[in-house]
Amino acid sequence: MLTYEDCVGLCDLTEEEVEAIAEHEHIPEIVAAELGSYLVHTEDGMPKIRRIILDDIEVARKRGDKHHAIALKLVLKHFVDTHPQAVANA
């Protein structure tokens, strides 16, 4: 049986990136790992994930959660650094 950690390891995203998708979509993290894996392997998926993280940053900022917004900015930086096509296709 696969664990959550196994699924994250197979989806080409970090756990934090998966958590950002789960937060944005209001879905369990295991489902977010599956969605993230799908998006990572589609032509327009990378910009969508980037947009998801940007939306999460904005929500955190609006509710005054500066620490979470900063953490998500680091998630976004790592995502863009490791998936440059997220910006190239945006």
C-alpha positions in Angstrom: 0.0 0.0 0.0 1.2 3.5 -0.8 1.5 6.1 1.9 0.8 9.8 1.6 4.6 10.4 1.6 4.9 7.9 -1.3 2.3 9.7 -3.3 3.9 13.1 -2.7 7.3 11.5 -3.8 5.7 10.4 -7.0 3.9 13.6 -8.0 6.9 15.8 -8.8 5.9 18.4 -6.2 7.0 19.0 -2.6 4.7 18.4 0.3 4.3 22.2 0.8 3.2 22.6 -2.9 0.7 19.8 -2.4 -0.5 21.5 0.8 -1.0 24.7 -1.1 -3.2 22.9 -3.7 -5.2 21.3 -0.9 -5.7 24.6 0.8 -6.8 26.4 -2.4 -9.1 23.6 -3.6 -10.4 22.7 -0.1 -9.6 19.0 -0.6 -7.7 16.4 1.3 -3.9 16.4 0.8 -3.9 13.0 -0.8 -6.4 14.2 -3.4 -4.3 17.3 -3.9 -1.2 15.1 -4.6 -3.2 13.4 -7.3 -4.4 16.7 -8.7 -1.0 18.2 -8.6 0.5 15.1 -10.3 -2.0 15.5 -13.1 -1.4 19.3 -13.4 2.4 18.9 -13.4 2.1 16.6 -16.5 -0.3 18.8 -18.5 0.7 21.6 -20.8 -1.1 24.3 -18.9 -0.8 22.8 -15.5 2.3 24.5 -14.3 0.9 28.0 -14.6 -2.3 26.8 -12.9 -0.3 25.6 -9.9 1.6 28.9 -9.8 -1.7 30.7 -9.8 -3.0 28.5 -7.0 -0.1 29.4 -4.8 -0.4 33.1 -5.7 -4.1 32.9 -4.8 -3.2 31.3 -1.4 -0.7 34.1 -0.7 -3.3 36.7 -1.4 -5.9 35.0 0.9 -3.3 34.7 3.7 -2.4 38.4 3.2 -6.0 39.5 3.3 -6.7 37.7 6.5 -3.5 39.2 8.1 -1.6 35.9 8.3 1.8 37.3 7.5 3.7 34.2 8.5 1.6 31.9 6.3 1.9 34.4 3.4 5.7 34.4 3.8 5.8 30.6 3.9 3.7 30.4 0.8 6.1 32.9 -1.0 8.9 30.5 -0.3 6.8 27.6 -1.6 6.2 29.7 -4.8 9.9 30.5 -5.2 10.8 26.9 -4.9 8.1 25.9 -7.3 9.2 28.4 -9.9 12.8 27.6 -9.4 12.2 23.9 -10.0 9.5 24.3 -12.6 10.5 27.2 -14.8 7.8 26.5 -17.3 5.3 27.7 -14.7 6.4 31.2 -15.6 7.3 30.7 -19.3 3.8 29.6 -20.1 2.0 32.1 -17.7 
